[in-house]
Amino acid sequence: MANKQAILGSGARFSGKISNAKSIEINGYVEADLTTEKVTIGSTGKFLGSVQSDLVVIAGEYEGKMQADSVWLTETSRISGEVHYKSLQMDRGAALNCRVVHNWNENEVKLEDETSQIQEDNPDEKPIKK
Amino acid sequence: MSEITYISEELVMEGNLDAAGSSVVVAGRFKGELRAKDVLLEANSIFDGNLIADKVTLGGLVKGEVAANILNVASSAKVEGNLKTNALSIDLGAEVSGSISRIS
C-alpha cells in the first residue's frame, strides 16, 4: 500500500475505541479515546474524546481533554475542552474555547524530586560499603 | 468529497465505522460494525463483526457476517461466518466455513 499511515476519510464516522495507533490522520467524525504518537485532525475532521499524544496538529474541530507534548492549532481549528501541553503553537484565527494548561513544570519537579532522593540515599550507602 | 479510510497494520479499532460512499482498507484489526462502499481486508488483517458494503475483498482472518453485492474471498483469507452476496468468487486456497446465501 502506498498509504502506510492510518487515516479516517472525510466521509467516515467512527465511534468506539482506537488503540495501538502510531500516527493517525482524522478527516471524518470520530468519537473515541485515543493514545498515539502523532495525530492530525484535518480541516474536515471532528474529534470528540480524550487524546494523549506526542504531537497534535489540529485544523478541524476538537472537543475533549488533550494531553500532548507539542500542539499546533492552525487558523481553521476550533477547540473546546481542555488542553495540556508542553509547547503550543497557535495560528491567527484559531478558535479556542477551552482551558489551557502548560504542564511541563509538573514533570520537571517530579524529576528533581527523584534525583534529590537518590543523592540523599547515596551518603547512607557509602559508609556501609567502607 | 470522499476519501479512503486506512486502518494501518498496528492499529486496533473497536466500534462502529460508517464510511458510506467511500472505501475502507483494513490492514490491522477491526472489531464491530463496518459500513462502506468498497472494503478491502488485507492479508494479515483481523476482522470480527458485521461488514456491509457494495464490493468486498476478504484477505485476512474474518469472523462474523459479511453482506456485499460483489464479494471476493482471496487465497489468504480464513473466513468463519455467514456470507451474503449476489456475486461471489473464492480463490484457490481460501478457507471458508459457514453459510453462503444470496441477498434477497
gemmi code that builds the backbone of each chain (N, CA, C; Angstrom):
import gemmi

chains = {
    "A": [
        ("MET", (0.839, -1.212, 0.000), (0.000, 0.000, 0.000), (0.871, 1.259, 0.000)),
        ("ALA", (0.395, 2.213, -0.778), (1.094, 3.499, -0.809), (0.887, 4.223, 0.526)),
        ("ASN", (-0.228, 3.911, 1.152), (-0.654, 4.616, 2.342), (-0.316, 3.815, 3.584)),
        ("LYS", (0.744, 4.199, 4.299), (1.130, 3.431, 5.491), (0.494, 4.018, 6.731)),
        ("GLN", (0.158, 5.284, 6.660), (-0.401, 5.948, 7.836), (-1.890, 5.691, 7.947)),
        ("ALA", (-2.329, 5.490, 9.164), (-3.754, 5.298, 9.410), (-4.495, 6.591, 9.095)),
        ("ILE", (-5.598, 6.460, 8.405), (-6.347, 7.646, 8.021), (-7.833, 7.354, 8.045)),
        ("LEU", (-8.581, 8.310, 8.563), (-10.029, 8.183, 8.550), (-10.565, 9.202, 7.548)),
        ("GLY", (-11.192, 8.705, 6.512), (-11.624, 9.544, 5.391), (-12.671, 10.577, 5.770)),
        ("SER", (-12.813, 11.582, 4.916), (-13.661, 12.734, 5.236), (-15.142, 12.379, 5.367)),
        ("GLY", (-15.575, 11.321, 4.696), (-16.993, 10.977, 4.791), (-17.290, 9.979, 5.901)),
        ("ALA", (-16.256, 9.535, 6.594), (-16.422, 8.419, 7.525), (-16.747, 8.885, 8.940)),
        ("ARG", (-17.534, 8.082, 9.617), (-17.873, 8.342, 11.024), (-17.480, 7.118, 11.838)),
        ("PHE", (-16.758, 7.349, 12.926), (-16.382, 6.220, 13.779), (-16.668, 6.548, 15.230)),
        ("SER", (-17.241, 5.592, 15.933), (-17.337, 5.738, 17.380), (-16.892, 4.429, 18.018)),
        ("GLY", (-16.091, 4.542, 19.040), (-15.585, 3.337, 19.689), (-14.232, 3.560, 20.302)),
        ("LYS", (-13.356, 2.562, 20.145), (-12.043, 2.617, 20.782), (-10.952, 2.522, 19.724)),
        ("ILE", (-9.941, 3.341, 19.851), (-8.794, 3.241, 18.949), (-7.577, 2.986, 19.815)),
        ("SER", (-6.891, 1.877, 19.578), (-5.691, 1.619, 20.372), (-4.523, 1.206, 19.492)),
        ("ASN", (-3.354, 1.295, 20.072), (-2.106, 0.886, 19.417), (-1.747, 1.746, 18.205)),
        ("ALA", (-2.292, 2.953, 18.134), (-2.023, 3.804, 16.974), (-0.647, 4.453, 17.090)),
        ("LYS", (0.044, 4.614, 15.974), (1.324, 5.323, 15.949), (1.095, 6.721, 15.409)),
        ("SER", (0.510, 6.767, 14.252), (0.252, 8.041, 13.607), (-1.088, 7.943, 12.902)),
        ("ILE", (-1.953, 8.893, 13.176), (-3.296, 8.793, 12.599), (-3.777, 10.158, 12.135)),
        ("GLU", (-4.443, 10.146, 10.994), (-4.994, 11.383, 10.433), (-6.505, 11.250, 10.412)),
        ("ILE", (-7.187, 12.253, 10.934), (-8.643, 12.177, 11.020), (-9.270, 13.288, 10.195)),
        ("ASN", (-9.960, 12.890, 9.157), (-10.654, 13.861, 8.305), (-12.162, 13.696, 8.383)),
        ("GLY", (-12.582, 12.685, 9.118), (-14.006, 12.445, 9.303), (-14.427, 12.783, 10.722)),
        ("TYR", (-15.470, 12.096, 11.180), (-16.020, 12.352, 12.506), (-15.663, 11.183, 13.421)),
        ("VAL", (-15.034, 11.474, 14.537), (-14.606, 10.399, 15.439), (-15.013, 10.707, 16.870)),
        ("GLU", (-15.600, 9.711, 17.505), (-15.906, 9.794, 18.927), (-15.129, 8.662, 19.572)),
        ("ALA", (-14.021, 8.970, 20.219), (-13.183, 7.901, 20.750), (-12.169, 8.454, 21.742)),
        ("ASP", (-11.526, 7.557, 22.459), (-10.365, 7.914, 23.261), (-9.146, 7.394, 22.533)),
        ("LEU", (-8.139, 8.252, 22.420), (-7.027, 7.919, 21.540), (-5.694, 8.157, 22.234)),
        ("THR", (-4.835, 7.163, 22.184), (-3.454, 7.305, 22.631), (-2.557, 7.012, 21.442)),
        ("THR", (-1.695, 7.953, 21.102), (-0.885, 7.779, 19.904), (0.373, 8.627, 19.983)),
        ("GLU", (1.235, 8.512, 18.971), (2.426, 9.340, 18.912), (2.149, 10.641, 18.167)),
        ("LYS", (1.374, 10.521, 17.106), (1.069, 11.717, 16.314), (-0.363, 11.648, 15.813)),
        ("VAL", (-1.087, 12.729, 15.990), (-2.440, 12.767, 15.454), (-2.665, 14.093, 14.729)),
        ("THR", (-3.277, 13.986, 13.570), (-3.643, 15.164, 12.793), (-5.149, 15.161, 12.620)),
        ("ILE", (-5.783, 16.256, 12.992), (-7.211, 16.394, 12.722), (-7.337, 17.397, 11.576)),
        ("GLY", (-7.696, 16.894, 10.419), (-7.763, 17.711, 9.211), (-8.894, 18.726, 9.268)),
        ("SER", (-8.927, 19.631, 8.292), (-9.916, 20.720, 8.316), (-11.349, 20.203, 8.234)),
        ("THR", (-11.541, 19.011, 7.678), (-12.888, 18.437, 7.620), (-13.155, 17.510, 8.805)),
        ("GLY", (-12.161, 17.375, 9.677), (-12.259, 16.404, 10.764), (-12.899, 16.979, 12.017)),
        ("LYS", (-13.543, 16.098, 12.759), (-14.088, 16.477, 14.054), (-13.814, 15.342, 15.021)),
        ("PHE", (-13.221, 15.650, 16.148), (-12.863, 14.624, 17.127), (-13.460, 14.955, 18.483)),
        ("LEU", (-14.163, 13.990, 19.039), (-14.702, 14.122, 20.382), (-14.090, 13.046, 21.254)),
        ("GLY", (-13.480, 13.447, 22.355), (-12.905, 12.450, 23.253), (-11.525, 12.863, 23.709)),
        ("SER", (-10.897, 12.003, 24.484), (-9.594, 12.359, 25.027), (-8.476, 11.940, 24.083)),
        ("VAL", (-7.414, 12.740, 24.087), (-6.258, 12.451, 23.246), (-4.998, 12.528, 24.105)),
        ("GLN", (-4.153, 11.521, 23.968), (-2.826, 11.572, 24.572), (-1.839, 11.323, 23.459)),
        ("SER", (-0.973, 12.302, 23.204), (-0.107, 12.161, 22.045), (1.141, 13.020, 22.192)),
        ("ASP", (2.219, 12.623, 21.505), (3.428, 13.432, 21.498), (3.197, 14.706, 20.683)),
        ("LEU", (2.558, 14.523, 19.543), (2.338, 15.659, 18.640), (0.885, 15.693, 18.193)),
        ("VAL", (0.281, 16.852, 18.321), (-1.104, 17.013, 17.869), (-1.173, 18.202, 16.921)),
        ("VAL", (-1.733, 17.987, 15.752), (-1.958, 19.074, 14.799), (-3.452, 19.134, 14.540)),
        ("ILE", (-4.046, 20.309, 14.763), (-5.494, 20.416, 14.572), (-5.824, 21.533, 13.586)),
        ("ALA", (-6.547, 21.146, 12.534), (-7.063, 22.123, 11.585), (-8.589, 22.096, 11.593)),
        ("GLY", (-9.128, 21.107, 12.279), (-10.585, 20.943, 12.327), (-11.130, 21.238, 13.711)),
        ("GLU", (-12.086, 20.426, 14.125), (-12.755, 20.657, 15.387), (-12.334, 19.624, 16.421)),
        ("TYR", (-12.122, 20.084, 17.649), (-11.784, 19.156, 18.720), (-12.559, 19.504, 19.978)),
        ("GLU", (-13.058, 18.469, 20.632), (-13.740, 18.670, 21.898), (-13.324, 17.550, 22.843)),
        ("GLY", (-12.724, 17.909, 23.952), (-12.310, 16.873, 24.894), (-11.093, 17.299, 25.688)),
        ("LYS", (-10.452, 16.337, 26.308), (-9.272, 16.621, 27.107), (-8.043, 16.094, 26.380)),
        ("MET", (-7.131, 17.000, 26.124), (-5.950, 16.631, 25.350), (-4.705, 16.782, 26.202)),
        ("GLN", (-3.812, 15.798, 26.096), (-2.512, 15.897, 26.753), (-1.459, 15.632, 25.704)),
        ("ALA", (-0.652, 16.642, 25.423), (0.300, 16.478, 24.328), (1.578, 17.239, 24.608)),
        ("ASP", (2.682, 16.736, 24.044), (3.948, 17.437, 24.158), (3.932, 18.691, 23.298)),
        ("SER", (3.631, 18.490, 22.033), (3.582, 19.621, 21.109), (2.196, 19.728, 20.495)),
        ("VAL", (1.665, 20.918, 20.532), (0.342, 21.141, 19.955), (0.435, 22.264, 18.938)),
        ("TRP", (-0.112, 22.005, 17.752), (-0.178, 23.050, 16.740), (-1.635, 23.224, 16.352)),
        ("LEU", (-2.159, 24.426, 16.622), (-3.544, 24.731, 16.277), (-3.525, 25.695, 15.086)),
        ("THR", (-3.999, 25.244, 13.965), (-3.935, 26.068, 12.756), (-5.087, 27.072, 12.725)),
        ("GLU", (-5.084, 27.911, 11.714), (-6.036, 29.031, 11.656), (-7.492, 28.579, 11.548)),
        ("THR", (-7.710, 27.348, 11.094), (-9.097, 26.880, 10.946), (-9.552, 26.028, 12.130)),
        ("SER", (-8.707, 25.893, 13.135), (-9.046, 24.981, 14.231), (-10.064, 25.587, 15.194)),
        ("ARG", (-10.894, 24.706, 15.741), (-11.865, 25.106, 16.767), (-11.767, 24.111, 17.914)),
        ("ILE", (-11.426, 24.613, 19.094), (-11.135, 23.728, 20.220), (-12.053, 24.040, 21.388)),
        ("SER", (-12.606, 23.009, 21.996), (-13.251, 23.216, 23.289), (-12.871, 22.063, 24.205)),
        ("GLY", (-12.864, 22.346, 25.489), (-12.457, 21.317, 26.444), (-11.221, 21.746, 27.206)),
        ("GLU", (-10.206, 20.915, 27.170), (-9.015, 21.148, 27.982), (-7.774, 20.757, 27.190)),
        ("VAL", (-6.784, 21.613, 27.206), (-5.540, 21.293, 26.503), (-4.370, 21.369, 27.483)),
        ("HIS", (-3.705, 20.252, 27.687), (-2.471, 20.224, 28.480), (-1.314, 20.066, 27.506)),
        ("TYR", (-0.339, 20.947, 27.616), (0.709, 20.915, 26.590), (2.060, 21.265, 27.189)),
        ("LYS", (3.109, 20.931, 26.421), (4.450, 21.390, 26.781), (4.861, 22.526, 25.865)),
        ("SER", (4.564, 22.388, 24.590), (4.786, 23.517, 23.698), (3.586, 23.689, 22.786)),
        ("LEU", (3.198, 24.944, 22.614), (1.955, 25.233, 21.897), (2.209, 26.255, 20.801)),
        ("GLN", (1.693, 25.954, 19.635), (1.725, 26.936, 18.557), (0.305, 27.180, 18.092)),
        ("MET", (-0.044, 28.473, 17.959), (-1.402, 28.814, 17.557), (-1.335, 29.787, 16.409)),
        ("ASP", (-2.069, 29.500, 15.356), (-2.104, 30.427, 14.233), (-3.237, 31.424, 14.427)),
        ("ARG", (-3.062, 32.605, 13.817), (-4.086, 33.638, 13.885), (-5.375, 33.079, 13.284)),
        ("GLY", (-6.465, 33.155, 14.025), (-7.737, 32.649, 13.535), (-8.206, 31.418, 14.279)),
        ("ALA", (-7.285, 30.779, 14.978), (-7.663, 29.594, 15.748), (-8.682, 29.985, 16.817)),
        ("ALA", (-9.726, 29.185, 16.953), (-10.797, 29.494, 17.898), (-10.712, 28.559, 19.089)),
        ("LEU", (-10.353, 29.118, 20.236), (-10.245, 28.302, 21.445), (-11.297, 28.696, 22.458)),
        ("ASN", (-12.018, 27.716, 22.918), (-12.956, 27.907, 23.997), (-12.654, 26.847, 25.029)),
        ("CYS", (-11.490, 26.974, 25.656), (-11.077, 25.844, 26.486), (-10.110, 26.290, 27.573)),
        ("ARG", (-9.831, 25.350, 28.447), (-8.828, 25.537, 29.485), (-7.498, 25.111, 28.888)),
        ("VAL", (-6.500, 25.952, 29.082), (-5.187, 25.630, 28.530), (-4.192, 25.546, 29.687)),
        ("VAL", (-3.506, 24.431, 29.798), (-2.583, 24.213, 30.906), (-1.202, 23.862, 30.377)),
        ("HIS", (-0.238, 24.647, 30.825), (1.136, 24.341, 30.460), (1.692, 23.422, 31.522)),
        ("ASN", (1.987, 22.178, 31.189), (2.251, 21.195, 32.241), (3.685, 20.679, 32.288)),
        ("TRP", (4.621, 21.348, 31.584), (5.968, 20.773, 31.628), (6.623, 20.923, 32.990)),
        ("ASN", (6.156, 21.897, 33.784), (6.715, 22.105, 35.114), (6.487, 20.923, 36.043)),
        ("GLU", (5.323, 20.325, 35.954), (4.987, 19.184, 36.811), (6.024, 18.074, 36.679)),
        ("ASN", (6.339, 17.725, 35.435), (7.288, 16.645, 35.191), (8.687, 17.022, 35.673)),
        ("GLU", (9.052, 18.269, 35.455), (10.368, 18.751, 35.859), (10.534, 18.616, 37.375)),
        ("VAL", (9.519, 19.010, 38.109), (9.553, 18.941, 39.570), (9.680, 17.501, 40.027)),
        ("LYS", (8.912, 16.606, 39.388), (8.959, 15.187, 39.756), (10.368, 14.623, 39.534)),
        ("LEU", (10.979, 14.996, 38.414), (12.322, 14.513, 38.108), (13.312, 15.009, 39.151)),
        ("GLU", (13.186, 16.274, 39.536), (14.092, 16.848, 40.528), (13.962, 16.132, 41.866)),
        ("ASP", (12.733, 15.828, 42.231), (12.486, 15.099, 43.475), (13.171, 13.744, 43.466)),
        ("GLU", (13.076, 13.060, 42.355), (13.657, 11.732, 42.258), (15.181, 11.779, 42.358)),
        ("THR", (15.789, 12.732, 41.657), (17.251, 12.825, 41.676), (17.741, 13.237, 43.067)),
        ("SER", (17.006, 14.118, 43.732), (17.441, 14.552, 45.059), (17.332, 13.407, 46.066)),
        ("GLN", (16.339, 12.533, 45.856), (16.201, 11.375, 46.733), (17.383, 10.425, 46.566)),
        ("ILE", (17.790, 10.235, 45.320), (18.922, 9.342, 45.047), (20.187, 9.903, 45.703)),
        ("GLN", (20.343, 11.234, 45.599), (21.520, 11.858, 46.191), (21.513, 11.728, 47.709)),
        ("GLU", (20.312, 11.758, 48.275), (20.223, 11.602, 49.715), (20.527, 10.170, 50.155)),
        ("ASP", (20.089, 9.238, 49.311), (20.297, 7.826, 49.644), (21.779, 7.450, 49.606)),
        ("ASN", (22.491, 8.014, 48.656), (23.875, 7.618, 48.440), (24.780, 7.788, 49.659)),
        ("PRO", (24.733, 8.949, 50.355), (25.633, 9.115, 51.512), (25.415, 8.028, 52.568)),
        ("ASP", (24.197, 7.544, 52.699), (23.922, 6.490, 53.677), (24.574, 5.176, 53.270)),
        ("GLU", (24.574, 4.949, 51.955), (25.111, 3.678, 51.491), (26.641, 3.637, 51.567)),
        ("LYS", (27.255, 4.761, 51.344), (28.726, 4.785, 51.257), (29.416, 4.283, 52.540)),
        ("PRO", (28.968, 4.694, 53.707), (29.631, 4.205, 54.916), (29.539, 2.684, 55.062)),
        ("ILE", (28.419, 2.108, 54.598), (28.247, 0.654, 54.705), (29.283, -0.057, 53.839)),
        ("LYS", (29.510, 0.528, 52.633), (30.459, -0.089, 51.712), (31.875, -0.021, 52.281)),
        ("LYS", (32.176, 1.086, 52.959), (33.521, 1.244, 53.512), (33.695, 0.295, 54.691)),
    ],
    "B": [
        ("MET", (-16.922, 14.936, -1.673), (-15.529, 14.521, -1.462), (-15.499, 13.276, -0.573)),
        ("SER", (-15.041, 12.239, -1.147), (-14.889, 11.048, -0.306), (-13.457, 10.542, -0.419)),
        ("GLU", (-12.994, 10.072, 0.682), (-11.586, 9.754, 0.803), (-11.464, 8.363, 1.421)),
        ("ILE", (-10.395, 7.701, 1.104), (-10.173, 6.356, 1.638), (-9.920, 6.400, 3.152)),
        ("THR", (-10.415, 5.387, 3.830), (-10.086, 5.195, 5.240), (-9.142, 4.009, 5.336)),
        ("TYR", (-7.998, 4.223, 5.974), (-6.988, 3.175, 6.046), (-6.681, 2.829, 7.497)),
        ("ILE", (-6.957, 1.603, 7.861), (-6.639, 1.134, 9.211), (-5.316, 0.389, 9.116)),
        ("SER", (-4.258, 1.051, 9.571), (-2.906, 0.533, 9.349), (-2.618, -0.694, 10.208)),
        ("GLU", (-1.526, -1.341, 9.859), (-1.160, -2.654, 10.400), (-1.212, -2.746, 11.933)),
        ("GLU", (-0.678, -1.694, 12.603), (-0.555, -1.787, 14.064), (-1.862, -1.389, 14.767)),
        ("LEU", (-2.765, -0.788, 14.034), (-3.944, -0.163, 14.636), (-5.017, -1.169, 15.032)),
        ("VAL", (-5.633, -0.903, 16.187), (-6.760, -1.714, 16.632), (-7.961, -0.791, 16.805)),
        ("MET", (-9.007, -1.038, 16.065), (-10.213, -0.218, 16.174), (-11.385, -1.088, 16.578)),
        ("GLU", (-12.128, -0.586, 17.552), (-13.252, -1.337, 18.081), (-14.438, -0.399, 18.151)),
        ("GLY", (-15.499, -0.746, 17.444), (-16.658, 0.126, 17.488), (-17.439, 0.102, 16.196)),
        ("ASN", (-17.935, 1.289, 15.840), (-18.837, 1.400, 14.708), (-18.254, 2.379, 13.689)),
        ("LEU", (-17.966, 1.882, 12.501), (-17.411, 2.742, 11.459), (-18.364, 2.793, 10.282)),
        ("ASP", (-18.802, 4.003, 9.974), (-19.702, 4.190, 8.842), (-19.015, 5.095, 7.833)),
        ("ALA", (-18.534, 4.485, 6.767), (-17.831, 5.256, 5.735), (-18.651, 5.210, 4.448)),
        ("ALA", (-19.935, 5.421, 4.587), (-20.855, 5.297, 3.459), (-20.355, 6.101, 2.267)),
        ("GLY", (-20.271, 5.457, 1.141), (-19.866, 6.157, -0.074), (-18.382, 6.167, -0.323)),
        ("SER", (-17.593, 5.705, 0.640), (-16.151, 5.707, 0.403), (-15.538, 4.338, 0.703)),
        ("SER", (-14.231, 4.248, 0.468), (-13.536, 2.967, 0.586), (-12.852, 2.822, 1.940)),
        ("VAL", (-12.807, 1.595, 2.407), (-12.099, 1.293, 3.643), (-11.112, 0.153, 3.379)),
        ("VAL", (-9.872, 0.358, 3.801), (-8.871, -0.702, 3.713), (-8.435, -1.028, 5.139)),
        ("VAL", (-8.507, -2.291, 5.499), (-8.093, -2.710, 6.836), (-6.837, -3.570, 6.715)),
        ("ALA", (-5.740, -3.089, 7.307), (-4.515, -3.889, 7.375), (-4.279, -4.341, 8.815)),
        ("GLY", (-4.955, -3.683, 9.756), (-4.819, -4.014, 11.170), (-6.003, -4.819, 11.666)),
        ("ARG", (-6.527, -4.406, 12.823), (-7.645, -5.135, 13.417), (-8.868, -4.254, 13.492)),
        ("PHE", (-10.003, -4.845, 13.232), (-11.257, -4.135, 13.405), (-12.269, -5.053, 14.043)),
        ("LYS", (-12.944, -4.527, 15.052), (-13.994, -5.291, 15.706), (-15.234, -4.416, 15.791)),
        ("GLY", (-16.342, -4.929, 15.316), (-17.564, -4.147, 15.388), (-18.298, -4.117, 14.071)),
        ("GLU", (-18.962, -2.999, 13.823), (-19.747, -2.893, 12.605), (-19.090, -1.924, 11.624)),
        ("LEU", (-18.972, -2.381, 10.398), (-18.300, -1.590, 9.369), (-19.198, -1.480, 8.143)),
        ("ARG", (-19.500, -0.238, 7.753), (-20.278, 0.019, 6.536), (-19.469, 0.903, 5.614)),
        ("ALA", (-19.442, 0.541, 4.339), (-18.704, 1.341, 3.363), (-19.160, 0.969, 1.966)),
        ("LYS", (-18.574, 1.649, 0.969), (-18.869, 1.314, -0.424), (-17.987, 0.141, -0.847)),
        ("ASP", (-16.672, 0.322, -0.726), (-15.722, -0.754, -1.019), (-14.936, -1.081, 0.235)),
        ("VAL", (-14.709, -2.348, 0.457), (-13.886, -2.748, 1.607), (-12.850, -3.769, 1.169)),
        ("LEU", (-11.614, -3.514, 1.571), (-10.549, -4.496, 1.357), (-9.966, -4.871, 2.714)),
        ("LEU", (-10.058, -6.145, 3.053), (-9.403, -6.633, 4.269), (-8.115, -7.296, 3.828)),
        ("GLU", (-6.991, -6.694, 4.160), (-5.699, -7.178, 3.666), (-5.281, -8.497, 4.312)),
        ("ALA", (-4.219, -9.076, 3.757), (-3.834, -10.449, 4.098), (-3.626, -10.694, 5.594)),
        ("ASN", (-3.047, -9.755, 6.322), (-2.784, -10.007, 7.738), (-3.775, -9.326, 8.677)),
        ("SER", (-4.883, -8.892, 8.124), (-5.874, -8.189, 8.940), (-6.727, -9.177, 9.736)),
        ("ILE", (-7.322, -8.646, 10.781), (-8.260, -9.442, 11.579), (-9.560, -8.663, 11.695)),
        ("PHE", (-10.633, -9.286, 11.288), (-11.942, -8.635, 11.344), (-12.904, -9.500, 12.137)),
        ("ASP", (-13.639, -8.842, 13.021), (-14.617, -9.557, 13.832), (-15.869, -8.695, 13.926)),
        ("GLY", (-16.946, -9.155, 13.313), (-18.166, -8.360, 13.416), (-19.016, -8.409, 12.165)),
        ("ASN", (-19.719, -7.313, 11.934), (-20.595, -7.204, 10.774), (-19.984, -6.283, 9.733)),
        ("LEU", (-20.011, -6.743, 8.504), (-19.462, -5.951, 7.408), (-20.523, -5.810, 6.321)),
        ("ILE", (-20.865, -4.575, 6.005), (-21.866, -4.324, 4.973), (-21.276, -3.346, 3.958)),
        ("ALA", (-21.184, -3.787, 2.701), (-20.624, -2.924, 1.668), (-21.092, -3.384, 0.299)),
        ("ASP", (-20.820, -2.549, -0.708), (-21.209, -2.908, -2.063), (-20.233, -3.940, -2.630)),
        ("LYS", (-18.945, -3.658, -2.449), (-17.920, -4.532, -3.010), (-16.885, -4.848, -1.921)),
        ("VAL", (-16.653, -6.126, -1.710), (-15.771, -6.526, -0.602), (-14.740, -7.540, -1.078)),
        ("THR", (-13.502, -7.364, -0.646), (-12.476, -8.389, -0.820), (-11.975, -8.805, 0.557)),
        ("LEU", (-12.085, -10.093, 0.834), (-11.618, -10.613, 2.109), (-10.256, -11.264, 1.896)),
        ("GLY", (-9.261, -10.827, 2.706), (-7.924, -11.401, 2.552), (-7.341, -11.925, 3.844)),
        ("GLY", (-7.915, -11.553, 4.957), (-7.351, -11.932, 6.247), (-8.263, -12.854, 7.025)),
        ("LEU", (-8.153, -12.735, 8.333), (-8.976, -13.533, 9.233), (-10.318, -12.827, 9.416)),
        ("VAL", (-11.403, -13.514, 9.109), (-12.716, -12.879, 9.191), (-13.658, -13.749, 10.002)),
        ("LYS", (-14.303, -13.110, 10.970), (-15.279, -13.816, 11.786), (-16.528, -12.947, 11.844)),
        ("GLY", (-17.667, -13.540, 11.571), (-18.885, -12.766, 11.662), (-19.696, -12.805, 10.391)),
        ("GLU", (-20.344, -11.687, 10.107), (-21.269, -11.651, 8.992), (-20.807, -10.645, 7.938)),
        ("VAL", (-20.807, -11.075, 6.689), (-20.411, -10.186, 5.599), (-21.547, -10.120, 4.585)),
        ("ALA", (-22.006, -8.934, 4.292), (-23.023, -8.750, 3.262), (-22.469, -7.807, 2.212)),
        ("ALA", (-22.374, -8.300, 0.967), (-21.815, -7.492, -0.109), (-22.457, -7.875, -1.433)),
        ("ASN", (-22.667, -6.896, -2.271), (-23.194, -7.177, -3.594), (-22.201, -8.025, -4.385)),
        ("ILE", (-20.959, -7.588, -4.379), (-19.896, -8.348, -5.037), (-18.870, -8.733, -3.980)),
        ("LEU", (-18.580, -10.025, -3.875), (-17.681, -10.500, -2.818), (-16.582, -11.384, -3.395)),
        ("ASN", (-15.345, -11.033, -3.061), (-14.208, -11.869, -3.453), (-13.493, -12.348, -2.193)),
        ("VAL", (-13.292, -13.647, -2.110), (-12.532, -14.207, -0.995), (-11.165, -14.597, -1.544)),
        ("ALA", (-10.139, -13.884, -1.126), (-8.794, -14.109, -1.655), (-8.180, -15.375, -1.061)),
        ("SER", (-7.090, -15.839, -1.664), (-6.497, -17.117, -1.257), (-5.946, -17.078, 0.167)),
        ("SER", (-5.590, -15.867, 0.650), (-5.020, -15.742, 2.003), (-6.094, -15.704, 3.089)),
        ("ALA", (-7.355, -15.706, 2.710), (-8.431, -15.483, 3.676), (-8.781, -16.725, 4.474)),
        ("LYS", (-9.135, -16.477, 5.738), (-9.717, -17.521, 6.578), (-11.018, -16.957, 7.109)),
        ("VAL", (-12.110, -17.518, 6.662), (-13.417, -16.936, 6.962), (-14.257, -17.914, 7.760)),
        ("GLU", (-14.842, -17.382, 8.811), (-15.751, -18.179, 9.624), (-17.003, -17.343, 9.844)),
        ("GLY", (-18.096, -17.746, 9.226), (-19.301, -16.953, 9.420), (-20.254, -17.038, 8.254)),
        ("ASN", (-21.111, -16.042, 8.186), (-22.137, -16.032, 7.149), (-21.804, -15.024, 6.058)),
        ("LEU", (-21.845, -15.494, 4.835), (-21.598, -14.615, 3.704), (-22.903, -14.432, 2.939)),
        ("LYS", (-23.264, -13.164, 2.717), (-24.446, -12.873, 1.905), (-23.989, -12.063, 0.710)),
        ("THR", (-24.239, -12.561, -0.480), (-23.762, -11.857, -1.658), (-24.542, -12.265, -2.904)),
        ("ASN", (-24.462, -11.415, -3.924), (-25.100, -11.730, -5.199), (-24.084, -12.201, -6.232)),
        ("ALA", (-22.822, -11.875, -6.029), (-21.784, -12.316, -6.958), (-20.567, -12.702, -6.138)),
        ("LEU", (-20.237, -13.982, -6.160), (-19.188, -14.485, -5.269), (-18.060, -15.129, -6.053)),
        ("SER", (-16.823, -14.819, -5.643), (-15.694, -15.600, -6.152), (-14.799, -15.960, -4.986)),
        ("ILE", (-14.338, -17.200, -4.999), (-13.438, -17.669, -3.942), (-12.166, -18.180, -4.599)),
        ("ASP", (-11.036, -17.600, -4.193), (-9.762, -18.012, -4.785), (-9.286, -19.327, -4.182)),
        ("LEU", (-8.489, -20.043, -4.968), (-7.943, -21.334, -4.541), (-7.090, -21.155, -3.293)),
        ("GLY", (-7.362, -21.902, -2.263), (-6.584, -21.822, -1.027), (-7.305, -21.131, 0.103)),
        ("ALA", (-8.345, -20.407, -0.205), (-9.098, -19.715, 0.836), (-9.813, -20.718, 1.725)),
        ("GLU", (-9.823, -20.413, 3.023), (-10.529, -21.299, 3.948), (-11.838, -20.643, 4.342)),
        ("VAL", (-12.927, -21.283, 3.969), (-14.236, -20.704, 4.261), (-15.079, -21.729, 4.995)),
        ("SER", (-15.586, -21.316, 6.158), (-16.575, -22.175, 6.795), (-17.739, -21.318, 7.249)),
        ("GLY", (-18.929, -21.836, 7.047), (-20.116, -21.056, 7.368), (-21.148, -21.173, 6.261)),
        ("SER", (-22.041, -20.244, 6.237), (-23.102, -20.325, 5.237), (-22.934, -19.243, 4.183)),
        ("ILE", (-23.388, -19.545, 2.997), (-23.365, -18.583, 1.898), (-24.778, -18.482, 1.332)),
        ("SER", (-25.256, -17.247, 1.247), (-26.606, -17.092, 0.693), (-26.681, -15.829, -0.154)),
        ("ARG", (-27.744, -15.717, -0.950), (-27.946, -14.523, -1.755), (-28.644, -13.465, -0.917)),
        ("ILE", (-28.433, -12.211, -1.321), (-29.170, -11.134, -0.674), (-30.545, -11.082, -1.316)),
        ("SER", (-31.555, -11.299, -0.556), (-32.901, -11.377, -1.157), (-33.427, -9.988, -1.448)),
    ],
}
model = gemmi.Model(1)
for chain_id, residues in chains.items():
    chain = gemmi.Chain(chain_id)
    for i, (resn, *xyz) in enumerate(residues, 1):
        res = gemmi.Residue()
        res.name, res.seqid = resn, gemmi.SeqId(i, " ")
        for name, pos in zip(("N", "CA", "C"), xyz):
            atom = gemmi.Atom()
            atom.name, atom.element = name, gemmi.Element(name[0])
            atom.pos, atom.b_iso = gemmi.Position(*pos), 0.0
            res.add_atom(atom)
        chain.add_residue(res)
    model.add_chain(chain)
structure = gemmi.Structure()
structure.add_model(model)
structure.setup_entities()
